Every structure is written in C-alpha cells, then in structure tokens.
Amino acid sequence: MIDLTDMRVRAAAMLTGLALALTGCFMTPGKFTSELALTGPDTFTFTYEGEIFFLGMSRLARLGAGTEEAFAANCFDDETYESRDCTAEETAEQRADWEAGAAEREQKARKDAETMNAIMGGIDPSDPKAAEELVRLLERQKGWNRVVHKGDGVFEISYAISGTTGHDFMFPMIEGFPSVNPFVQMFLRDGNQVRINAPAFLFQSGENPLGGLGGGFGSLAGLAAMSAGETAGEGSEGGEPAETPPGVPALDGTFTIRTAPGMRILANNTDEGPQAAPGGGEVLRWTISSRTAQSPTALVVTAMR
C-alpha cells in the first residue's frame, strides 16, 4: 500500500533534482541516426535524423511544477521514523508555517518560470502553442529541414548541414537557447587534428546523470513513477527501477564518423575500431542504447603534414 504522505515528502525532495534537470539537461536524444563525415581537410557534413526530447514541454515538467501546490501535514514517529497521523495541534502549526511561506513560494514560482522561459529562448512552455512556436523557431534556422512535434515534448527532427572546419562545431545549437548539453561536439586542434565527442549519446543513470548534474534524471524517474501511483524504484516487476523514466523516449540510435581518404584516426572508443569505407577512407560506428557505457569519442588527423 502506498503511503501518500511519504510520496509527498519524496516528491518535495525530488524537486531539486528536477530543477537541475530543467536548467542543465533540458534536451535529450531518443531514437536517432546521426553521422559526421569529414569530407576533406577543411570540410564536413553532419546529419541527425530522429527524436529530440524537450523536458520543459513534457508532462514531467508540469508534474514537477505542481507537486507542492496543496498543503499536506507530515508527521513521523520519533523512534521508528515511520509516517503517522498528525495531531490537530501539529497540523495547525504546519499549516501556519505553510501559509507564512506563501509569498516566498509564489516568488520562487515566478523565478522558476522566468528561468524556464530563458532556457526555452523566450518561449513559455505553459502556452498551449509553445510547441508550434518552437517548430517555427527551429525551421527558420539553417539545417533544420523537418521538425514535427509528436507530443509530450518529443520532436521528430531531420537535420543536415555542411560547412568548413575553420571553427569548432556543436549540435544542437538553437537561437536564444543556452548551449549546455550538446549531442555532438567537434573541436579543432593544432596539427590538423579534430577531436569529436558525443556526450549526450550515453544513457544517463543516477550514477551518471545528464550533464553531470547529480541525479536529475533519477529524480525525474521518481516523479514520473509517483504520477503513475508507484514509489521510486518500484515501477517494474521485481522491484527494479525502469531504465528510462516514463514519458522520456528511450535512447536508441547509431552514431557514425566517416573520414576521407588520407585521413588518420589516432584514437577512438568503438568496439570494432576503424573499418574501411567503400571508395577509401574509414568508418567508425557506435550503437547507442541504455547499455552504452561510454559516450563516443575520436581523434582524427584530417591532413598529413
């Protein structure tokens, strides 16, 4: 039997984790196929086909925002620390404290809303037309060839762009959005070297939270479980926690790096290593899932001196 009082306490504690997730890891990949091709000493092509999940526009964000709306007295046994019914005096005292903090909670709610609007490029996630506004924002940027909202913060994306390696590259980059949790990064080094990282192509568990933010994703899993009438860690048979929080698309994809003939791969963390590509050059390929232990990374020399 679920203890509603205990659930409220758990939910309140998890709000901190949710706030961290909202500010630091508000975008995650779902099912996808992505490729970065180094087509020449100073040129590249990048594609991403698949899902991107925007936490701020999901049911989880609405759940976290509304967890503490109603007053609920919480009392515990001093010896066993188990929850118990509050006395009338205890309830009155807690209610008085709750009402005294109303102004502070309202101020915090406004601040949180302003923070979320800033994170979302000025888009108000609570607006029913927020998803349409985000679609328009993305489609007017070069490379975002197709953007479709599938519901509950999940967008189907078709992105492709070509450019020169005269500067670093990162995906996604969205006008007005902070660049805090990149899916793919390309850093230029001296000596015609390119370091490629894909930090978001890694399942983020409580031990390896999104963006290193101390278990924010785990808190989301707990909030989502409680919304379904479960306690954290009891959402699946046998008491095992779900690998992916409910409402968040499962991480499932492939990431490929292709090099042109004459380039040399100095380092990578694929299982098979570089494979010969038809017509010359080499291919690195990662299969991404909830079991992925390391995010993809490679170091390539694009031109021999």
C-alpha positions as CSV (number, residue, x, y, z in Angstrom):
1,M,0.0,0.0,0.0
2,I,1.3,3.4,-1.0
3,D,1.9,6.0,1.8
4,L,0.6,9.3,0.3
5,T,2.4,11.3,3.0
6,D,5.7,9.6,2.2
7,M,5.0,10.2,-1.5
8,R,4.6,13.9,-0.9
9,V,7.9,14.1,1.0
10,R,9.7,12.2,-1.7
11,A,8.2,14.5,-4.4
12,A,9.3,17.6,-2.5
13,A,12.8,16.3,-2.2
14,M,12.9,15.4,-5.9
15,L,12.0,19.0,-7.0
16,T,15.6,20.0,-6.5
17,G,16.7,17.3,-8.9
18,L,14.0,18.4,-11.4
19,A,15.2,22.0,-11.2
20,L,18.7,20.9,-12.0
21,A,17.5,18.8,-14.9
22,L,15.4,21.7,-16.3
23,T,18.4,24.1,-16.2
24,G,21.1,21.7,-17.3
25,C,19.7,18.9,-19.4
26,F,16.5,20.1,-21.0
27,M,17.2,18.3,-24.3
28,T,18.0,14.6,-24.8
29,P,18.1,12.3,-27.8
30,G,15.6,9.5,-28.3
31,K,15.6,7.2,-31.3
32,F,18.0,8.5,-33.9
33,T,20.6,8.0,-36.6
34,S,23.4,10.5,-36.8
35,E,26.6,10.9,-38.9
36,L,29.5,13.2,-39.0
37,A,31.5,13.0,-42.3
38,L,34.9,14.7,-42.6
39,T,34.7,15.1,-46.3
40,G,38.0,17.0,-46.8
41,P,40.9,18.6,-44.9
42,D,38.7,21.6,-44.0
43,T,35.1,20.4,-44.8
44,F,32.4,18.3,-43.1
45,T,28.8,17.2,-43.3
46,F,26.6,16.4,-40.3
47,T,23.2,14.8,-40.2
48,Y,20.7,13.9,-37.4
49,E,17.5,12.0,-38.1
50,G,15.3,11.2,-35.2
51,E,13.8,12.3,-31.9
52,I,14.8,15.1,-29.6
53,F,13.0,15.4,-26.2
54,F,12.5,18.8,-24.7
55,L,11.9,18.3,-21.0
56,G,10.3,21.8,-20.4
57,M,7.4,20.9,-22.7
58,S,6.7,17.5,-21.2
59,R,4.3,16.1,-18.6
60,L,7.3,15.6,-16.2
61,A,7.9,19.4,-16.1
62,R,4.3,20.1,-15.4
63,L,4.3,17.4,-12.7
64,G,7.3,18.9,-11.0
65,A,5.9,22.4,-11.2
66,G,2.7,21.4,-9.4
67,T,4.0,18.9,-6.8
68,E,3.7,21.3,-3.8
69,E,0.6,23.2,-4.7
70,A,-1.6,21.8,-1.9
71,F,-0.9,21.8,1.8
72,A,-0.3,18.4,3.4
73,A,0.8,17.9,7.0
74,N,3.6,15.4,7.5
75,C,4.4,13.7,10.8
76,F,6.7,10.9,11.8
77,D,7.3,8.6,14.7
78,D,10.4,9.8,16.7
79,E,11.7,6.3,17.2
80,T,10.8,4.4,14.0
81,Y,10.7,7.4,11.7
82,E,7.6,5.9,10.1
83,S,4.9,8.3,9.0
84,R,1.9,8.7,11.3
85,D,-1.3,10.8,11.5
86,C,-0.7,14.3,12.8
87,T,-2.4,15.7,15.8
88,A,-4.7,18.7,15.4
89,E,-2.1,20.9,17.0
90,E,0.7,19.6,14.7
91,T,-1.5,20.1,11.7
92,A,-2.4,23.7,12.7
93,E,1.3,24.5,13.3
94,Q,2.4,23.2,10.0
95,R,-0.4,24.9,8.2
96,A,0.6,28.2,9.8
97,D,4.1,27.7,8.6
98,W,2.9,26.8,5.1
99,E,0.7,29.9,4.9
100,A,3.5,32.1,6.1
101,G,5.7,30.9,3.3
102,A,3.1,31.5,0.6
103,A,4.7,34.7,-0.7
104,E,8.2,33.1,-0.9
105,R,6.8,30.1,-2.8
106,E,5.0,32.5,-5.2
107,Q,8.2,34.4,-5.8
108,K,10.1,31.2,-6.4
109,A,7.5,30.0,-8.9
110,R,7.8,33.3,-10.8
111,K,11.5,33.0,-10.8
112,D,11.4,29.4,-12.0
113,A,9.0,30.4,-14.8
114,E,11.3,33.2,-15.9
115,T,14.3,30.8,-15.8
116,M,12.4,28.2,-17.9
117,N,11.4,31.0,-20.4
118,A,15.0,32.0,-20.7
119,I,16.1,28.4,-21.2
120,M,13.5,27.9,-23.9
121,G,14.6,31.0,-25.8
122,G,11.7,33.2,-24.6
123,I,9.1,30.5,-25.3
124,D,6.6,30.0,-22.4
125,P,6.3,26.2,-22.0
126,S,2.9,26.6,-20.4
127,D,1.5,28.2,-23.5
128,P,-0.7,25.7,-25.5
129,K,1.0,27.0,-28.7
130,A,4.6,26.6,-27.3
131,A,5.3,23.5,-29.4
132,E,4.2,25.3,-32.6
133,E,6.4,28.3,-31.7
134,L,9.4,26.0,-31.2
135,V,8.8,24.3,-34.5
136,R,8.8,27.7,-36.3
137,L,12.0,28.8,-34.4
138,L,13.8,25.6,-35.4
139,E,12.6,25.6,-39.0
140,R,13.9,29.1,-39.7
141,Q,17.4,28.0,-38.8
142,K,19.6,26.6,-41.5
143,G,19.9,22.8,-41.4
144,W,16.6,22.1,-39.6
145,N,14.8,20.7,-42.6
146,R,11.9,18.9,-40.8
147,V,10.6,19.5,-37.3
148,V,7.4,17.7,-36.2
149,H,6.0,17.7,-32.6
150,K,5.0,14.1,-31.8
151,G,3.5,15.1,-28.4
152,D,4.7,15.5,-24.7
153,G,7.9,17.3,-25.6
154,V,9.1,14.8,-28.2
155,F,10.0,16.3,-31.7
156,E,10.9,14.4,-34.8
157,I,13.9,16.0,-36.4
158,S,15.6,15.9,-39.8
159,Y,18.8,18.0,-39.7
160,A,21.6,18.2,-42.2
161,I,24.3,20.8,-42.7
162,S,27.7,21.1,-44.4
163,G,30.5,23.5,-43.5
164,T,34.1,24.2,-43.2
165,T,36.4,23.2,-40.3
166,G,37.7,26.7,-39.8
167,H,35.9,26.7,-36.4
168,D,34.5,24.4,-33.8
169,F,31.1,22.8,-34.3
170,M,28.3,21.7,-32.0
171,F,24.8,20.2,-32.3
172,P,22.2,21.2,-31.4
173,M,22.6,25.0,-31.4
174,I,19.3,26.8,-31.1
175,E,18.8,30.6,-31.3
176,G,18.2,32.0,-27.9
177,F,18.9,28.7,-26.1
178,P,21.9,28.1,-23.8
179,S,24.4,25.6,-25.1
180,V,24.6,23.3,-22.0
181,N,24.1,19.7,-23.2
182,P,25.5,19.2,-26.7
183,F,24.8,16.0,-28.5
184,V,27.9,16.2,-30.7
185,Q,31.0,18.4,-30.5
186,M,33.9,18.9,-32.9
187,F,36.9,20.7,-31.6
188,L,39.8,21.8,-33.8
189,R,43.4,21.3,-32.6
190,D,46.8,22.3,-33.8
191,G,48.4,20.0,-36.3
192,N,45.3,19.4,-38.4
193,Q,43.7,17.4,-35.6
194,V,40.0,17.2,-34.8
195,R,38.5,15.9,-31.5
196,I,34.9,14.6,-31.8
197,N,32.8,13.9,-28.8
198,A,29.2,12.9,-28.4
199,P,28.4,13.4,-24.7
200,A,24.6,13.1,-24.9
201,F,24.8,9.7,-26.7
202,L,25.0,7.9,-23.4
203,F,22.2,6.7,-21.1
204,Q,22.2,8.9,-18.1
205,S,21.5,6.9,-14.9
206,G,21.6,8.1,-11.4
207,E,25.3,7.3,-11.3
208,N,25.9,9.2,-14.5
209,P,23.4,12.0,-14.6
210,L,22.7,14.1,-17.6
211,G,25.4,16.8,-17.8
212,G,26.9,15.5,-14.5
213,L,24.1,17.2,-12.6
214,G,23.8,14.9,-9.6
215,G,21.0,12.5,-10.4
216,G,18.5,14.9,-12.1
217,F,17.3,12.2,-14.4
218,G,16.8,9.8,-11.5
219,S,14.6,12.4,-9.8
220,L,12.5,12.6,-13.0
221,A,12.1,8.9,-12.9
222,G,10.8,9.1,-9.4
223,L,8.4,11.9,-10.1
224,A,7.1,10.0,-13.1
225,A,6.7,6.8,-11.1
226,M,4.7,8.6,-8.4
227,S,2.4,10.2,-11.0
228,A,1.5,6.7,-12.0
229,G,0.8,5.6,-8.4
230,E,4.2,4.0,-7.7
231,T,7.1,4.8,-5.4
232,A,10.5,5.4,-6.8
233,G,12.3,2.1,-7.7
234,E,9.0,0.1,-7.8
235,G,7.9,0.8,-11.3
236,S,8.8,-2.6,-12.8
237,E,8.4,-6.2,-11.7
238,G,10.9,-7.5,-9.2
239,G,11.4,-4.0,-7.7
240,E,13.9,-3.0,-10.4
241,P,13.7,0.7,-11.5
242,A,12.9,1.4,-15.1
243,E,15.9,2.1,-17.2
244,T,14.3,5.1,-18.8
245,P,12.0,7.5,-16.9
246,P,8.4,7.1,-18.0
247,G,7.5,9.8,-20.5
248,V,11.1,10.1,-21.8
249,P,11.9,8.5,-25.1
250,A,14.4,5.6,-24.8
251,L,17.9,6.2,-26.0
252,D,18.3,4.1,-29.2
253,G,20.5,5.1,-32.1
254,T,23.6,4.9,-34.1
255,F,26.4,7.5,-34.5
256,T,28.9,7.3,-37.4
257,I,32.0,9.1,-38.2
258,R,33.4,8.9,-41.7
259,T,36.8,10.1,-42.8
260,A,38.0,11.0,-46.3
261,P,40.9,9.1,-47.9
262,G,44.3,10.2,-46.5
263,M,43.0,11.0,-43.0
264,R,44.2,9.1,-40.0
265,I,42.2,8.1,-36.9
266,L,44.5,8.5,-33.9
267,A,42.1,7.4,-31.2
268,N,38.5,6.1,-30.8
269,N,36.4,4.1,-28.3
270,T,34.4,1.9,-30.7
271,D,34.2,-1.8,-30.1
272,E,35.5,-2.8,-33.6
273,G,37.8,0.1,-34.4
274,P,38.0,1.8,-37.8
275,Q,36.5,-0.1,-40.8
276,A,37.5,0.5,-44.4
277,A,34.9,2.5,-46.4
278,P,33.9,1.9,-50.0
279,G,35.9,4.3,-52.2
280,G,38.5,5.0,-49.5
281,G,38.6,6.5,-46.0
282,E,37.5,4.8,-42.8
283,V,34.3,4.5,-40.8
284,L,33.7,4.5,-37.0
285,R,30.3,3.4,-35.8
286,W,28.7,3.3,-32.4
287,T,25.4,1.6,-31.4
288,I,23.8,3.7,-28.7
289,S,21.3,2.3,-26.1
290,S,20.6,2.2,-22.4
291,R,23.6,-0.2,-22.0
292,T,26.1,2.1,-23.6
293,A,28.9,2.6,-21.1
294,Q,30.9,5.4,-22.7
295,S,30.0,8.3,-24.9
296,P,31.5,8.2,-28.4
297,T,34.8,10.0,-28.9
298,A,37.5,10.1,-31.6
299,L,40.6,12.0,-32.6
300,V,41.4,12.4,-36.3
301,V,44.2,13.9,-38.3
302,T,42.5,15.5,-41.3
303,A,45.6,16.3,-43.3
304,M,49.1,14.8,-43.2
305,R,51.9,17.3,-42.9
